[in-house]
């Protein structure tokens, strides 16, 4: 009887040690299956937890967008990517896409990455293409985050914010920008070094 009790206790000990490992593996697989069209080699961000919380608070008011603003090099893009990574991990978002602006144009490769995830076919007209991507997201029941990186001039700002999909309910928009005039479009979170 003593041998059986010892074996059971040892079995429970091994089982309780395996559960966290199994859960971690399940989480890794779930995040790997998520729809992600952004750099995956995002490291952990240290010292920006308060900024992440400020983004969360800004999104609670359901604005059209939250703009991370500040001088070049303060970490706007890194914070946006970290926010996307965290949103996938806690299942706030089923998908995260990143579109880097080149002047006032969308970077086509970024749109292609998001479109591929959604099964959208490429079309030559960039306005129609981005509209098709957002239409595909609209047909989904889950929530997405689209990050627009480097929206640094007013032409780019107008182009991003005048899209017909801008008010779509199941998409949050996170913008990185050096511009300060985002209040008419949504919420602004100013970043400092």
C-alpha positions in Angstrom: 0.0 0.0 0.0 2.9 2.4 0.8 4.4 1.8 -2.7 1.0 2.6 -4.4 0.6 5.9 -2.3 4.2 7.0 -3.1 3.7 6.3 -6.8 0.4 8.3 -6.9 2.0 11.2 -5.0 5.0 11.2 -7.4 2.6 10.9 -10.3 0.7 14.0 -9.1 4.0 15.9 -8.6 5.1 15.1 -12.2 1.6 16.0 -13.5 1.5 19.4 -11.7 5.0 20.2 -13.2 3.8 19.2 -16.7 0.6 21.3 -16.7 2.4 24.7 -17.0 4.6 23.3 -19.8 1.6 21.9 -21.7 -0.3 25.2 -21.3 2.7 27.1 -22.6 2.9 24.9 -25.6 -0.8 25.2 -26.3 -0.4 29.0 -26.1 2.5 29.0 -28.5 0.5 26.9 -31.0 -2.5 29.2 -30.6 -0.5 32.3 -31.2 1.3 30.7 -34.1 -2.1 29.9 -35.7 -3.3 33.5 -35.3 -3.5 35.7 -38.3 -0.3 37.8 -38.2 1.0 40.1 -40.9 3.7 42.0 -39.0 7.3 41.3 -38.0 7.3 38.2 -35.8 10.8 38.8 -34.3 9.4 41.3 -31.8 11.4 41.1 -28.6 10.0 41.9 -25.2 9.6 45.5 -24.5 10.8 46.7 -21.1 9.6 49.8 -19.2 6.6 50.5 -21.5 3.8 48.8 -19.5 2.3 52.2 -18.6 2.2 53.2 -22.2 0.5 49.9 -23.1 -2.0 50.7 -20.4 -2.5 54.2 -21.9 -3.3 52.6 -25.3 -5.8 50.2 -23.7 -7.5 53.1 -21.9 -7.6 55.1 -25.2 -9.2 52.2 -27.1 -11.9 51.7 -24.3 -13.6 54.9 -25.7 -13.9 53.2 -29.1 -12.2 55.9 -31.2 -11.5 55.4 -34.9 -7.8 55.2 -34.1 -5.2 55.6 -31.4 -2.1 57.5 -32.6 1.2 57.0 -30.9 3.0 60.2 -31.4 6.5 61.5 -30.6 9.9 62.3 -32.0 11.8 59.9 -34.1 13.4 57.1 -32.1 11.2 57.2 -29.0 9.9 53.7 -29.7 6.5 54.2 -31.4 6.9 51.3 -33.8 8.3 48.9 -31.2 5.4 49.8 -28.9 2.8 49.3 -31.6 4.3 45.9 -32.5 4.4 44.9 -28.8 0.8 46.0 -28.4 -0.2 43.8 -31.3 1.8 40.8 -29.9 0.1 41.3 -26.5 -3.3 41.6 -28.1 -2.8 38.3 -29.9 -1.6 36.6 -26.7 -4.6 37.7 -24.6 -7.0 37.0 -27.5 -8.1 40.6 -27.8 -7.3 40.3 -31.5 -7.6 37.3 -33.8 -5.4 39.1 -36.3 -2.9 41.8 -36.5 -1.6 43.5 -39.7 1.0 46.2 -40.2 1.0 48.7 -43.1 4.1 50.8 -43.4 3.5 54.1 -45.2 6.0 55.3 -47.8 5.2 59.0 -48.1 1.4 59.0 -48.6 1.3 55.5 -50.2 0.6 52.1 -48.7 3.5 49.7 -48.9 2.0 47.0 -51.3 4.0 44.2 -49.7 2.4 44.8 -46.4 -1.1 44.8 -47.9 -0.2 41.6 -49.7 0.7 40.0 -46.4 -2.6 40.9 -44.9 -4.5 40.0 -48.0 -2.9 36.5 -48.2 -4.0 35.8 -44.6 -7.6 36.7 -45.6 -7.6 35.0 -49.0 -8.0 38.3 -50.9 -6.8 38.4 -54.5 -4.4 41.2 -55.6 -5.8 44.0 -57.7 -3.8 46.8 -59.3 -5.8 49.7 -57.9 -4.5 50.3 -54.3 -7.7 51.9 -53.0 -9.7 48.9 -54.2 -7.2 46.5 -52.9 -7.2 47.9 -49.4 -11.0 48.1 -49.5 -11.1 44.4 -50.4 -8.9 43.6 -47.5 -11.1 45.5 -45.1 -14.2 43.9 -46.6 -12.7 40.5 -45.9 -12.1 41.5 -42.3 -15.7 42.9 -42.0 -17.1 39.5 -43.0 -15.4 38.0 -39.9 -16.8 37.8 -36.5 -13.5 38.4 -34.7 -11.6 41.6 -33.9 -8.5 42.8 -35.8 -5.8 45.4 -35.1 -4.3 47.2 -38.1 -1.1 49.2 -37.4 -0.3 52.1 -39.8 3.4 52.9 -39.3 5.1 56.2 -40.2 2.0 58.3 -41.0 4.2 61.3 -40.8 2.7 63.9 -43.1 -0.8 65.4 -43.5 -1.3 63.8 -47.0 -0.6 60.3 -45.5 -2.9 61.1 -42.5 -5.7 62.2 -44.8 -5.3 59.1 -47.0 -5.3 56.7 -44.1 -8.2 58.4 -42.3 -10.4 59.0 -45.3 -10.7 55.3 -46.2 -14.3 54.1 -46.2 -13.4 51.3 -43.9 -12.2 53.7 -41.2 -15.3 53.3 -39.1 -15.4 49.5 -39.3 -16.6 48.0 -35.9 -14.3 45.0 -35.7 -11.0 46.8 -36.5 -8.9 48.9 -34.2 -6.4 51.2 -35.8 -3.1 51.9 -34.1 -1.0 54.7 -35.8 2.6 55.7 -35.3 3.3 59.3 -36.3 5.4 62.3 -35.7 2.3 64.5 -36.3 0.5 65.9 -33.3 -2.9 66.7 -34.9 -4.7 63.4 -34.3 -7.5 64.6 -32.0 -10.0 65.0 -34.8 -9.5 61.4 -35.9 -9.2 59.6 -32.6 -7.1 59.5 -29.4 -3.5 60.4 -29.2 -0.9 58.9 -26.8 2.3 61.0 -26.7 5.5 59.0 -26.1 8.6 60.3 -24.5 12.1 58.8 -24.2 
